[in-house]
Every structure is written in structure tokens, then in C-alpha cells.
């Protein structure tokens, strides 16, 4: 489902987003590596011109698509271009993890929802708390000031107090 902004610009769906990312990678690859094949392309008439035309057309399409998207999506693609990585993965029997770019605002919303819904009601302690997948994820993205070292088996989760404060409507920083 794509959302429409008041100015009529639509958020791209999954397929549109995939194409936009592919165009970004293609444009960057052409810009970064085309000069390396310039001599090789002299073997064919107009090949160098075609390479530059390809870059021009990809750039033009990318700009036209961006003009139909809301500003927040343009910022997302800008951040993706600055900080994203292209990973080529040969699929095998074991699926590999992938990284995605998420804004701090969205991550905070997910974190808060998890803490309100799960962590505030949690009664895990000791090794059970140490192996909690929500705790492991939170330790990665929002580490607390003090982390239980695992030597104190009776210690509970570092996030329980913060989750309880969220439920009480208090301001929480980890």
C-alpha cells in the first residue's frame, strides 16, 4: 500500500523501491567505472557515446521518479547513498542476515512498542533473561549505561525498569 502526501506525491511500494535502489547502484557503477573501459570501447563505433548516454538516461529516470516521491523518501535515498552498502550474496542452504537502513525515529517506535508489550510484563531472570532475543536486539541498537555481565545469574534484564517507566507514562532514556 502506498501513501499519498498532501502534495500528491506517493511513497514507493516494494517493487518501486527495489528499482530505485537498482538505478542508484547502476548510476554509481557507471560513474565510478566507465572511464576504466573507455579504451576498450574504442573498438566499437559510438560505444563511448552509448556509455555516457546510458548514464544520462539512468540519471534522468532516477530524477523523474524522485519527483513523484515525498521529501522524506528522497532523504531516505540520500542516506542510503551515503551510508548504504551493496552486498552480493551467493545463496546457499543457510540464509544470511541482511542490514537495512532505519531512521532513529522508526527504531525508537519499534523499541518502545516491544518494551511496552513484552518487556514490562517480563519475569525472566538469570540465563533466561540473558538469552532473550528482544534484549539481544536492544543491546545492539540501544545499549544501556550498565550491562549485566552474566556472572550474576540472579540479575534480571537491564530494560525491565525502563519498560515499566514507559508503561507509567514517564520519559525514558536508556
C-alpha positions in Angstrom: 0.0 0.0 0.0 1.5 3.3 -0.9 0.6 6.5 0.9 -0.1 9.8 -0.8 1.1 13.1 0.6 -1.0 16.3 0.5 1.0 17.4 -2.5 0.1 14.3 -4.4 3.4 12.6 -4.2 3.3 8.8 -3.3 5.6 6.7 -1.2 7.0 3.9 -3.4 6.0 0.3 -2.9 8.4 -2.6 -2.5 9.0 -3.1 -6.2 9.4 0.7 -6.9 11.8 0.9 -4.0 13.9 -2.0 -5.4 14.0 -0.4 -8.8 15.1 2.9 -7.3 17.9 1.2 -5.4 19.0 -0.7 -8.6 19.1 2.6 -10.5 21.2 4.2 -7.8 23.7 1.3 -7.9 23.8 1.3 -11.7 24.3 5.1 -11.9 27.1 4.9 -9.3 28.7 2.0 -11.1 28.7 3.7 -14.4 30.0 6.9 -12.9 32.8 5.1 -11.0 34.0 2.6 -13.5 33.1 3.7 -17.1 36.4 5.6 -17.5 38.2 2.3 -16.9 36.7 0.8 -20.1 37.0 3.9 -22.3 39.9 2.5 -24.3 38.2 -0.9 -24.7 35.1 0.8 -26.0 37.1 2.5 -28.8 36.9 -0.9 -30.6 33.3 -0.1 -31.4 31.9 3.0 -33.1 29.8 5.1 -30.7 30.3 2.8 -27.7 31.7 5.5 -25.5 28.9 7.8 -26.5 26.5 5.0 -25.6 28.1 4.6 -22.2 27.6 8.3 -21.5 24.1 8.1 -22.8 23.3 5.2 -20.5 24.5 7.2 -17.5 22.4 10.2 -18.7 19.3 8.1 -19.1 19.6 6.4 -15.8 20.2 9.7 -14.1 17.2 11.2 -15.9 14.9 8.3 -14.9 16.1 8.5 -11.3 15.3 12.2 -11.1 11.9 11.8 -12.7 11.0 9.0 -10.2 12.2 11.1 -7.3 10.0 14.0 -8.4 7.0 11.8 -7.8 8.0 10.9 -4.2 7.7 12.7 -0.9 10.6 14.6 0.5 11.1 12.1 3.4 11.7 9.4 0.8 14.2 11.5 -1.0 16.1 11.9 2.3 15.9 8.1 2.8 17.6 7.6 -0.6 20.2 10.3 0.1 21.1 8.5 3.4 21.1 5.1 1.6 23.5 6.6 -1.0 25.8 8.0 1.7 25.8 5.0 4.1 24.5 2.0 2.3 26.5 -1.0 1.2 25.9 -3.2 -1.8 26.5 -6.9 -0.9 26.5 -9.6 -3.5 25.5 -12.8 -1.9 25.5 -16.3 -3.5 22.5 -18.1 -2.0 23.2 -21.3 -0.2 21.4 -23.6 2.2 21.8 -21.3 5.1 20.1 -17.9 4.8 22.3 -14.9 5.6 21.3 -11.8 7.6 20.9 -8.5 5.9 21.2 -5.0 7.1 18.6 -2.3 6.4 18.7 1.4 7.0 16.1 2.6 9.5 15.7 6.1 11.0 16.2 6.6 14.7 12.6 7.7 15.0 11.3 4.5 13.5 13.7 2.4 15.5 12.5 4.2 18.7 8.9 3.4 17.9 9.7 -0.3 17.4 11.8 -0.4 20.6 9.1 1.4 22.6 6.4 -0.9 21.4 8.5 -4.0 22.2 9.3 -2.7 25.6 5.7 -1.8 26.4 4.2 -5.0 25.1 6.8 -7.6 26.2 9.5 -6.1 28.5 7.1 -4.5 31.0 5.4 -7.9 31.6 8.6 -9.9 31.6 9.5 -12.1 34.6 12.7 -13.6 33.1 15.8 -13.6 35.1 19.2 -15.2 35.0 20.2 -17.1 32.0 16.7 -16.9 30.6 16.9 -13.1 30.5 20.5 -13.3 29.1 19.2 -15.3 26.1 16.1 -13.1 25.4 16.0 -12.1 21.7 14.4 -8.7 22.4 17.2 -8.0 25.0 19.9 -9.0 22.5 18.4 -6.7 19.8 18.1 -3.8 22.3 21.7 -4.3 23.4 22.8 -3.9 19.8 20.7 -0.8 18.9 20.1 0.9 22.3 22.7 -0.3 24.8 22.1 0.8 28.4 24.6 2.6 30.6 25.3 -0.6 32.6 25.1 -4.1 31.1 24.7 -7.2 33.2 27.9 -9.1 32.8 26.2 -12.6 33.0 28.3 -13.5 36.1 25.4 -12.6 38.4 22.9 -15.3 37.5 20.2 -13.7 39.6 20.3 -10.4 37.7 17.3 -9.6 35.5 17.2 -7.7 32.3 18.6 -4.2 32.1 15.5 -3.0 30.2 12.8 -4.0 32.7 12.9 -0.8 34.7 12.8 1.3 31.6 9.9 -0.6 30.2 8.0 -0.2 33.5 8.6 3.5 33.4 7.3 3.7 29.8 4.1 2.0 30.9 3.7 4.5 33.7 4.0 7.3 31.1 7.4 8.5 32.2 10.1 9.9 29.9 12.7 7.2 29.4 16.3 7.4 28.1 18.5 4.4 28.0 
